[in-house]
Amino acid sequence: MADASDDSSEINKLYEYGNRLNASKDKSQNLEDYIGVIKAARGSIKAKQLAAQLIPKYFKFFPTLANQAANAHFDLCEEEELGVKTFRRLFAYPFHPDVEEQLVSIWVRVQAIRGLPFICKDTPEVVEKDAPNLVSKIVDVLGQLLTAEENVERDAVHKALMSLLRQDVEAALTALFKHLEPSADDTIREKVLNFIRDKVFPQKAELLRPREQMERHLTDLVKKCLQDVTGAEFKLFMDLLNGLSIFGEGTPPERVQELIEIIEGQADLDAQFIVEDVDHIDRLLTCLCMALPYFMRGASNSKFVNYLNKNILPAFDQGHEAKFCVFGFYFCAQCDVVSVLLRMKDFFPQLPEERRKLDLLKSLAESSDYITPQDSRQLLPSVVQLLKKCMARRKTGEDYNFDFVECLLYTFHHLSHKTPNATNSLCGYKIVTGQPSDRLGEDFSDCYKEFTERLTNAEDLTRATMKRLTQGMAEHNKAMAAAKTEADNEIIKTKKQNTTKGLRTCNNILAMTQPLHSKTPSFIGDKKINLSWKETVKLSTPSTAAMAGGKRTATTFNGSSNTGNKKGRDNGTVQSQLVNRALEGISHGGGRGSSRGGRWRGRGRGRKF
């Protein structure tokens, strides 16, 4: 520790410098005083603390010393930290002689951090000439200081950054996003991301002005950061962009398409498909789920659809073999039992391929509402081929996947509704549109016979399964009444939920197969069928008994009784759940130290989904 008399002399000099600077009408004449203040930044702890106040206060009056003063102040922001072990040792002995000095060092940093915004405030152009990009340099330093462990220090960094964002939002954002580029340090990157999410974005209406110009600037910055991101980071960036007014409801279709193009870029739709590349498959599925809300808003899904049709669907049965063919709800013909499996990867690690297949078919089903007639005609043969594989022509010993069938039937209906005569050659129908593609002169009766036999077999299995599920529900109700513990109740409740979902799946299958027996079927192209994994909306139309004063019975949909969801819980909720589940880490690994979480891109620094 410095001698007490030396410390006192140094502090007295600093006060003299400060008093003369404060009293001077033309402060630029007090150059030597300000030089003395800058030098004090390398003095004792108490001198540093006082210098941290004086440097930013008079910074703007000495442009020729701008770089020297700024660097000295930056050093104060990085004053020697108090280590965790030292901190515990000091507080274990409250009268340790170094306690005061060590604690003051923290406050030196805090004081210096708080002074950083004042260095840029009201800075004349001449200072900017001698010390260009000052805001960017200070924000860069503050971005690194976001890793501070002390709450008071971290809070000072947050406030300083917010102050600089209000002073020059364009320069500050640009400097912050430098820490999000692929070459950035992982720990700093994470802290900056959290700061943008938790501090900047909630105040975007105040900070991003002029609004459209700054929102466009922010969008450009985000795009530059997407070369190497994790799945969770990509979702965060998309949530950020989706919250901007330039991409809000009512914006031109080309802007919504811009978001789709960003998602397409992450999905690597221009890359060659390799069936063993599960990283790419996981990324593709997650991006497809993310894209669904934008398809609903009118963005084109042609690129996704064409990639699925060309690469994914033809390879649907390829990949790693799984002993169990289903991840979800299936009927095992060999043992004649119905199984309802929880879709939980931790319990069934041997079934990742089947879960991916089901997620793909679900996303395809939900996207089918928005596929163009031209793309529908191209995709329909692949869907019919898959549907035939999932619906056996006759009873066999193979497992029957009801989830797959529900997804494919829904997709089939919606595609066929847009291009009905394409089913003539695929399924043997006789639909007349007056176009040469009707192919009415050709004989496809064998196709019709085969397809309807598959439909009939599927209906027989579905009805048998519904009977068993209904019996199982009765048993669950009895078990619920006899349950003695909360844990037992939860287990039975889960079983009932799975059984209910299975019944809804079966009801949907029957509702979709029955119209297809006709030679000229009416394809379902609206929202009449509510997919089993989505929440249903309770219909409020009263029954005759209710209007007559009797008790109101539950409204049924597709043959099953369902309770309505609360206002605001719509299909978007389910899509968000699918995305979140995908981002929880289908497999783990990642960047340096695995600090980045799940696997996404397999290039750059090795960040993985």
N, C-alpha and C positions, 0 to 999 in steps of 0.2 A: 504494500500500500504506500502511496506517495506520502512524503512528509507533510504534516498538518499545516505548517507555516507556508510551504510551497503551494498547497491547495488553496489556502486562504488568499495568497497573493494573486493566484491565477483567477480566482473567482472575482476578486476586487477589480482586476483589470477588465474582465468581461462586463461587469456592471458599468464601468466607465465607458467602454465602447458602446454599450447599449444606451446609456444616458445621452452621450453625444449624438448618436444616430437619431435618437428620438427627438432631441431638441433642435437638430439642424433643419433649416428650411430647404436647403439644397443638399440633400443627402448624398448625391453623387460626389460631393467634395470630400466626403469622409471615407475615401477609399481604404486608407490604412486601418481605420477602425473595423471595417467589414472584413479585411484580410485577417485581422486579429481574431475576429469571431470564427472565421473558417478554420484557422489554426487550432483554436480551442476544441474543435471536434476531435482532435487527437490527444486531448489532455486527460485529466482525471474524470472519474465517473460524474461528479457533480458539474464539472465544466462541460462535459458532453451534454448533460441534461439541459443546461442553460443555452448552449449553442444550438440545440435542437429547436429551441423556441425562436432564437434570433435569426438564424439563417433564412428560413422562409419568410419571416416578417419583413426583411429588407432586401430580399432577393431581386425584386424587379428594378431596384435603383442602380444595380451594378451589372449591366449586361456583359461587360468584358470579363467578369468573374463568374459568369453563369455556369459554365462547365465545371469549374473548380468547386464552386459552392454546391452544385447538384451532386457531384461525386462524394463530397464530404458528408452531405446529408444522407446519401445512400448508405455510406459506411455506418452512420449512426443507426440506420434501420436494421442493420445486421450486427449490432453490438453483441459481443460474446454472450451466448445463451447460458442459462443456468441449467445444468444437466439434471436429469431426474434423480440420480443417486445423490448428487450434491444437495439437491433441494430437500430430499428426505433427511439427509444427515444434518442439514442446517436447522430444520424445524424440529428435529429430535433434540437439539441443543439450542434453545431459544437465545442464549446469550453468547453464541459463537461470534467472535469478532468480525467475521466476514459477512454476516447476515445482511447488514444494512447495505453494503456495497453491492452484493449480489442482487438484492431485490431492486435496488435503484437501477441496475443495468436493464431490468425488464422495462421499467418506466422510461428509461432513455429511448428504448426502441419504440415504445408506445407513443411517446412525445414526438419522436421523429416521424413516425408513420402518420400521425395526425397532422403534421406540418406539410406533408407532401402536396396535398391539393392547393395549398397557398402559394407554392412555388409557381404553379401555372396560372393562378388567379390574377386577372388584370395585368398579365405579362405583356409589356410593350413589344411592338414588332422588332425592335432592335435586339431584344433578348432572344426572340425566335431566330433571328439571323445568326447570332453567336452560338445558340444552343438549339438547333432545329429538332423537331419531333420530340419536344420535351414531354408532352402528354404521353406519347407512346412509350418513351423510356421509363417514365414513372409507373405507368400501368404494368409494364413488363416486370418491374421490380416487385410491385404489389402482388402480381400474379404468383410470383415465387414465394412471397411471404404468406400466401393462403395456407401453407402447410404448418403454420405456427401452432404449437400445442396449447399455449396459454389462451384462455378464453378472452381475457381483456385485450390481448394483442391481436387475436383473430378478429375480434369485434372492431378494433381500430382499422384493420385492413379493409374489412367490409365497408365501413363508413367512408374511408378514403376513396375506395374504388367507386362507390355510388356518387360521391361528390365530383369525381373526375368525369364520370359518365354524363353528369348533368352539364359539365362545362364544355365537353367536346365528345359527344356520343360516338361520332364516326371514328375518330382516332382511337378512342378508348376501346371500342368493340374490336377494332382491327388488331390492336395490341393484345387484347385478351385471347382472341381466337388464334393467335400465334402459338399459344400454349396448347392448342387442340390439334395441331398438325401432327402427322405421323411420326415426325422426329422428336416430338416433345416428350419430356419425362412423364412416366405413367402416373406418379403420385401427384404431381402438379396438375396434370391433365384432369385427373379425377376431381380435385378440389375446384378447379376453374369451372368444370361442368356443373358441379353442385351449386356453385355461386351463381352461375347464369340461370340455372333452373329455379333456385330458391329466392334469389334477391333481385336479379335483373328482370326476369320475365314477368313476375307479378306486377311490376311497375312499368311495363312496356308502353302503356298509353301515355305516361308522363315522359319517358326517356326517349322514345323513338319519334323524334320530331326534326324536320317535317316527316310526317308519318309514312307516306308511300315511299319516299326516297330512302329513308332509313330502314324500312322493312325490306326493301329490295337489296340494300347493302347487306343487311343481316342474312338474307337468303343466299347471296353470293358467298359470304363467309362460311356459311354452313356447308355449301356444296364443296368448297375446297377441303373441308375436314373429313369428307366421307370416303376418302381413299382407303382408309384402314381403320375401321371401327368395329366394336363389338355389337352384338345384337341389341343389348340394353342401351348402348349409346345411340345406335341408329333410331331406336324407338323414341328416345328422348329428343333427338334432333327433329324427328317427324312431328312429335307433339308440339315442339316449339314452332315449327313452320305452320302447322295446322292452326295454331292460335293467332297467327297474323291476319290482319284485316284484308290484306291483298289476296289471301287464299280462303277467306270466309265465305259464308253462304251468299249466293247472289253474284259471285264474281264470275268473270267470263270463263267459258269452257277451257280456253287455252291455258289459263292459270291452274286449273284443276289438273289438266293434262301435264303440266310442268311437274307437279308433285308425283304423278304416276311415273314420269320418266326418271325421277330420282329413285323411286322404288325399283323400277326396272333395272337401273344401273346396279343397285345393290344385289339384285337377284341374279346378275350375270347371265342375262338371257341371250347374249351373243357368244357365250362360251360353249365349247363342245361339251356335251353331256356325257358323264362317265357314271355308270350305275353304282359303282363302288364308292363314289365320292359323296358320303353321307353329309359332309359339311355343306356342300352345295345344295343338296336336297333339303336339308333343314332350313337353310337360308332362303331357298326358293319358296318353301311352304309358308314361312313366316312373312315374307314379303307379299305373298299372295293374300294372306289374311289382312295385312296392313292396307292393301290396295282396295279391298272390298268397299269401304265407305266412299271412295272416290269413283268407283264404277257406278255406284248409286247416284252420284252427282253428275254423271254424264261423261266421265272420262272413258277412253277406249281401253278395252282389255284384250285387244287383238293380239298384241305381242305376247302376252302371257298365254293366251289360248293356243296360238300357233306353236309356241315352244312346248306346251304340254302335249299337244297333238303329235308333234314331230318326234319328241324325245322321251317324254315321261310315260305316256299311256302305252306305247309299244313295249316298254321295258317294265311294265307294271308287275309282271310275275317273275322278274329277275331279281338279283340281289341275294342277300344271305338267306339261307334256308332257316325257317323257324319251325320247331316241332309242332307248335300250336298255330293254326292258320289264322286265328282271329285275335284281335285285341279289342274287345268290346263285347257285344251280345251275339251269341251264336248258338246254333242247334247242332248237337253231335248225334248224327244218325246212328252211329255204331252202338252207343250205349243208351240211346233214346232218352237223353236227359237234356234239359235246358240249362245253360250256364249263363250267368250274368256276371261278367268280370268287371271289377273296378278298373277304370282307365288310369292306373297309377303306376308310373314307370318304376318307382322304387320297389314295388312289390313284384313287378313282372319284367325284370330286366332282359329276359330272353325274347321279348316281343317288340323291339323298337321298330322293325321293318313294317309290321302290320299296323302299328300306330301311325307311322308316317303315311302309309297307304290310306288309312281312314281319314286322316287330316287332309290329304290331297283330295279325296272324293268329296269331303264336306265342303271344302273351299270351291271345288268345281261346281257343286250343286248350287251354292249360294251365288256364284258368278254367272250361272247359266241364264238368270233373268236378264242379264245385260249383254249377252253375246249377240252380235249382229247376225242377220239371216245368212249372209255369205259365210261367216265363220262357223255358224251352226251346221251348215251343209258339209263343211270340211271335217268338222269334229264328230258328227253323228255316227259315221261308220265305226270309229274307235270306241265310242260309248256303247254301241250295240254289241260289238265284239266282247267287250268286258262284261256287259250285262249277261250275255249268254254263258260266259265262263262262271259267273256267280249264280246263275239259275240253271241248275242241272235239268236235263230233259227228262230224266227218270230218277227215281230214288236210288241213291248210291250210298256207300259207306263214308262219303266225305262230309266234312263239316260244312254247315250252311251259314254263311255270314249275312245276317239280316241287316246289319248296319251298311254294308257295302251295297246291298240290293236297294235299300231305301234311297241312298245317295244317287245311285245310277238311274233308278226309275224317275226320280225327280228331274235329274239332268236330261234324261231322254224325253220326258214330256215337254220341257221348256224349249229344248232344241227343235223337237218335232213340230211344236206349235208355230215356229217361225218358218220352217221349211217342210211342211207336211208331206209333200209328194216324194221327198227323199226316202221316206220309210217304205215306199212301194217295193223297191228292189231289196231293201234290207230286211223287211219283216213280212213282205207279201201282201201289203194292204192295197186297196183299190181307191186311192184318193185322187180325185180329178181336179186339176187346177187349170187345165187347158194349155199347159206348157209341154214341150217335147220331153222334158225331164220326168213327166208322169210315167212314161214307159209302160203304158197300159196294154200295148200289144204283146208284151212278153209274159211268160208264164212264171210266176213266183209262188205258186201254190205250195210247193214244198217248204219254202221259207216261212209261209204263214203257218203251216201245220207244225213245223218245228218250234216256232216262236210261241204259239199258243199252248203247246204241250209244256214248254218251260214255265209259262205263266201259271198253268193249272197246277203243276207240281209245286211251284213256289207258294201258291195259295193254300194247297193242302198242308204243307209244312208250317205255314204261318198260322193257320187255324189250330193245328195241333199244339203249336207252341203257345198260342194265346190261352188255350184251355189249361195247360200246365202252369202258365204264369198266373192265371186267375186262381187256380188252386193254391199256388204258392203264396199269393197275396192273403188268402184266407188264413193260411198257416202263420204268416207274419203277424197278422192282426191278433191271433190267439197268443203268439209268443210275446207280443207287445203288452198284452194285458197281464201276462204272467211274469214279466220282467221285474226283477227286484232291485237292480242297481241302474244308475245313470249310464254306466258303460254299456250294459246290455241294451238299454233303450237306444243308444246311439248306433250300435251295431245293427239292430233290427230296423231302425229308421233308415239307415243306408241301404239295407236290403230292399225295403219297400220302395225307396226312390229308384233303385235300379230296376225293380220289377215294373214300376209305373212307366219308366222310360222304355222298357222292352215292349210293353203293351202299346205305347204310342207308336213305336217303330212298326209293330205288326199292323196296327190300324192304318198307318200311312201306306204300307205296302199293299194292303187289300184295296184301299181307296184308289191307288194308282194302277193296279193290275186289272181291275174289273172293266174299265172302259176300253182296254186294249184287245179284248176278245172280238170286237166288231171288225168287219172288213173295212169300215170307214170310221175309225175311232175319232172321238173329239179329244184332242190333247189338252192337257191342263197347262195354261200359260199365264196364270195369275197367282195370287197368294192364297188360293183355296187350301192348299196343303201347307200346314205348319210343320216344318221339319222337327223331328223328335228332340233334337238337342237344343232347340230354341225355346224360350219362355213363351207361353201362350197368353193371349189376351182374353179375359173372360167376357163373353157376350152379355149385354145387359138387357136384351129383349125379354120381357116377362112372359111366362108361360100362361096358358089359358087358366090354369088353376090359380095362379098368382093373381091374375086380373079379377078372378071371381072371388078372391078373398082367401083362397087356400094357401098352403105353404108353397113357397117357390122352390122348385127343384133345380139342381145344378145343371147348367147348360153343358151339353156334350159337344165335342168337336172331333170329327173323324172316329167316332165310336167310343171315345174315352172321356171321362170326366176330368176337367182340368180347372184349377183355380187361376184367377186372373193375376196379372202382375201389376205392381204399383205404377202409377203414372211416371213416365220418364224412363222406365226400364224396358228398352226395346232391343231390337236385333243388334244394335251397336254394342250393347253390353256384352253379348255373347261373343261377338267378334273380338272385342277387347280382351276377353278372358282367354280366347284361343291364342292371341298374340302374346299375352303375358305368360301363358303356360309354355309357349314355345321358347320364350326368352329366359325361363327359369333354369335353363341349362340342360338340354337333352344329353349333352355330354360335356365334360368339364376339361379345362385346360386354359391356355391363354398366354398373354404376354409375359414380360419379365416378372418373375416371382408370382405368376398367375394372379396378379392383382386386378386383372381386367375382367375376370369372370368368364362367362360361357364362350362358346366357340362361334366365330362368325367368319371372318376372312382367313384364308390359309396362306396369306402372303404378307409382305411388309415385315413388321416386327413379330409376326406369328400370332397376332390376336386371333382368338378363335371364338366361335359361337358357344 
